[in-house]
Amino acid sequence: MSGVKHTPVAPCPWCGGNAKCNELRRGNYRREGDNYQVVCNKCRARGPLVQDIRAEAIAAWNQPARARGEQDGGGE
């Protein structure tokens, strides 16, 4: 897998802390796939839970809040 590029996980947009992408197995004794979710190590903020595709979970976390349609707390 020498040609595969991994997207780095951006710092937390709320506290600036380091974040990492966690792999969560689906299924009981039979593995039915994986879920991925980025979690901030400092404030424990969580990104969306994504099935089977780690890169999508990281991309969703790295996407700016304005692109996701969220409002910042500004009073204007």
N, C-alpha and C positions, 0 to 999 in steps of 0.2 A: 504494500500500500504506500509506496514511496511518492506517488504523484497526487495523493489526496491532500487537499488543503482543509484545515479546520478553522472555522470562524472563531475568533476569540470572543469570550463573553464580556460585554461592556460592564463598567461599574454600575452600581445601583443608581437609578435615576432619582431616588428619594433621599438616600443618605450618603451616597458616594462610596459605599463599602464594596468589597470584593464579592463577586457572585460566582456560583458554579452551577453547571448543569447536572442534575441528579438523574440517574436511571432507576426507574421503579418497575419491577416485574409485574406483569399481569398474569393471573391464573394461580391456581393452588399448586398441586404437585406437578401438573403439566404446564410448562411454560407456554403461554399463549401470545406472547409479544412483550413489548416494552412501552412504558410511558416515560416521557422526559419532561422535566420542569426545572427552570432556572430559579435558584433561591439565593437571596442575599445572605451572606454570612454574618452581617452586622445587625440589620434590623429585621431580618427574616421575611422581607417582602418576597412574594412569589409571582412568577410569570405564569402564563397559561399552561395547562397540562396538555401535552401533545402526544398522540399515539404514534409509535414506531419510527418517527423521523427526528433525530436529535437536532439536525441543522434547522428545522422549522421552529423548534422551541427556542433555540438561541437567537434566530432571526426575529422572532416575536418579542423577545426581551430587549434586543438591541434597537428595535424600531423606536424612533422618537415618539413621545406621547402625543404630540400634535398630529402625527400621521395616523395614530390609532383612533383619533377622534376625541381624545380626552381634553378637558379644559384645565388650564393651569389656574391657580387660585387668585389670579390678578383681578382687581376690581374695576377694570376698564370695560 
